[in-house]
């Protein structure tokens, strides 16, 4: 049975943690300030307050896992926001107490490298989690509308994600389907293939995005989805922003051509260019949640409350 976290209330206590890389403190300060102005109580995990950074990691693996477990165990914490992504979430997956999460479901929000945690929580605890803007990365520059959309979803005030689609998006295959959301960072999604954390494709609406990933790598990831039969099982694929794509020394197809090559003949409803990922816009997307999508409007609508 899917677990739904308690809804975000106006005076909620948000714990910001750093389960991957360390945040820029100036950017994080701006994010904390915006959250406090809205009316939330904000506290920081110990890996942000203390100097434990090791290279690109905010702290040793055991410390990052302990910070995350402690946030779920703390009865005063209502929601857990990740300060940023970066690197390192994969390393702490075996150190997480998934039974603790089942017993203490909370809103969990982040993206990028945090995708590994989303997938693990969705698989091991059957918890609905949220791809969304992070206070140490996005809150300094994103619009009030993006934050308001996030709060509406986390507080259970809307089931319609469509108004977050603030741009013209492309369509490869038309259609309308319903399924269960999964995603979103393509590199992390692919990295968990063949592990106990891998989410199967059956009945899934797959959201995918990435940053600093070459076209050849994206082609390789798509091949992996195809060879593993995931593409045959998913109900639809929705592609977000693919930013900072490195230039290659040899001629390469475009991202749209790669998507078209794998998906046109499979007749899976497919859209690209949606406003999520590492771009300037940032949709809040419930993961492990029932939803329906249509390419003709386009529209994305939840089929259930994602918070209690």
VENRA-V879852 format. One record per pair of residues at least 4 apart in sequence whose ideal C-beta (glycine too) atoms are under 8 Angstrom apart, sorted by the first residue. I is the first residue (numbers start at 1). J is the second residue. Records with the same first field share a line. If there is no record, write none. Layout:
I->J  J
//
This chain:
1->126
2->126  127  128  288  289
3->102  105  125  126  127  128
4->105  128  305  306  307  308
5->79  105  106  107  108  127  128  307  308
6->78  105  106  107  307  308
7->154  155  156  307  308
8->12  78  79  107  151  154  155  307
9->78  155
10->39
11->39  40  41
12->40  41  78  79
13->40  41  42  43  76  77  78  79
14->35  40  41  42  43  77  78  79  80  81
15->42  43  44  45  71  74  77  79  80  81
16->28  31  32  42  43  44  45  48  80  81  82  83  135  136
17->44  45  47  48  67  68  71  80  81  82  83
18->22  23  45  47  48  58  59  64  67  82  83  84  136
19->58  64  65  67  68  82  88  89  92  114  117
20->57  58  64  82  84  85  86  87  88  89  112  113  114
21->56  57  58  84  85  86  87  88  113
22->47  48  53  57  58  59  84  86
23->27  28  48  58  83  84  136  137
24->28  84  136
25->29
26->30
27->31  136  137  139  140
28->32  48  83  135  136
29->33
30->34  139  140
31->35  83  134  135  136  137  138  139  140
32->36  42  44  135
33->37
34->38  135  139  147
35->40  42  135  139
36->40  41  42
38->147  151
43->77
44->48  49
45->49  67  68  70  71
46->50  63  67  70
47->52  58  59  63  64  67
48->58  83
50->59
52->58  59  60  63
53->57  58  59
54->59  60
56->86  87  88
57->61  64  87  88  91
58->64  88
59->63  64  67
60->64
61->65  88  91  92  95
62->66  95
63->67
64->68  88  92
65->69  92  95  96
66->70
67->71
68->72  80  92  96  117
69->73  96  97  100
70->74
71->77  80  106
72->77  80  97  100  101  104  106
73->100  104
75->104
77->106
78->106  107
79->106  107  108  109  154
80->106  107  108  109
81->109  110  134  135
82->108  109  110  114  117  134
83->134  135  136  137
84->110  112  134  136  137
85->89  110  111  112  113  114  115  134  137  185
86->112  113
87->113
88->92  113
89->93  113  114  115  116  117  188
90->113  116  188  191  192
92->96
93->116  117  120  197
96->101  117  120  124
97->101
98->102  120  121  124  125
99->103
100->104
101->105  121  124  125  127
102->125  126  127
105->125  127
107->130  154  307
108->117  118  121  127  129  130
109->129  130  131  132  134  150  154  284
110->114  117  118  131  132  134
111->115  131  132  133  134  184  185  276  277  282
112->134  185  211  278
113->185  188
114->118  134
115->119  131  183  184  185  188  189
116->120  188  191  192  197
117->121  129
118->122  129  131  183  184  287
119->123  182  188  189  192  197  198  199
120->124  197
121->125  127  129  288
122->126  127  128  129  182  199  287  288
123->196  197  198  199
124->197
126->288
127->288
128->286  287  288  289  306  307
129->286  287  288
130->153  154  284  285  286  287  306
131->183  184  207  276  283  284  285  287
132->150  153  154  282  283  284  285
133->137  138  139  142  146  147  150  282  284
134->138  139
135->139
138->142  146  282
139->147
141->280
142->146  147  280  281  282
143->147
144->148
145->149
146->150  164  281  282
147->151
148->152
149->153  163  164  283  284
150->154  284
151->155  157
152->157  158
153->157  158  161  284  286  306
154->284  307
155->307
156->305  306  307  308
159->301  302  303  304  305
160->299  300  301  302
161->165  283  284  285  291  300  301  302
162->297  298  299  300  301
164->275  283  284
165->169  274  275  283  298  299  300
166->275  281
167->273  275  281
168->273
169->271  272  273  274  298
170->256  271  272  273
171->270  271  272  295  298
172->256  259  260  263  264  270  271  272
173->263  264  266  267  268  269  270  295
174->269  295  296
175->236  267  268  269  294  295
176->269  292  293  294  295  296
177->205  235  236  269  292  293
178->205  235  290  291  292  293  303
179->203  204  205  234  235  236  290  291  292
180->203  204  205  288  289  290  291
181->204  205  207  285  286  287  288  289  291
182->189  199  204  205  206  207  287  288
183->189  206  207  208  209  285  287
184->189  207  208  209  240  276  277  285  287
185->189  208  209  210  277
186->190  208  209  210  213  218  221
187->191  210  213  217  221
188->192
189->193  208  221
190->221  224  225
192->197  198  199
193->198  224  228
194->198
199->204
200->204  230  233
201->206  225  229  230  231  232  233  234
202->233  234
203->233  235
204->233  234  235
205->234  235  236  237  238  291  293
206->230  234  236  237  238
207->238  239  240  274  276  285  287
208->237  238  239  240
209->239  240  241  242  276  277  278
210->218  242  277  278
211->242  243  244  277  278
212->243  244  245  246
213->217  218  242  245  246
214->218  245  246  248  252
215->219  245  248  252  253  254  255  258
216->220  248  252
217->221
218->222  242  255  258
219->223  253  258
220->224
221->225
222->226  231  258  259  261  262
223->227
224->228  230
225->230  231  262
226->230  231  262
229->233
230->234
231->237  262  263  266  268
232->266
234->268
235->268  269
236->268  269  270  293
237->259  263  268  269  270  271
238->270  271  272  274  293  300
239->255  259  270  271  272  273  274
240->273  274  275  276  277  279  283
241->273  274  275  276  277  278  279  281
242->255  277
243->277  278  279
244->278
245->255
248->252
253->257  258  261
254->258
255->259  272
256->260  272
257->261
258->262
259->263  270  272
260->264
262->266
263->268  270
269->293  294  295
270->295
271->293  295  298
274->283
275->279  281  282  283
276->281  282  283  285
277->282
286->291  302  306
289->302  304  306
290->302  303  304
291->300  301  302  303
292->299  300  301  303
293->298  299  300  301
294->298  299
302->306
//
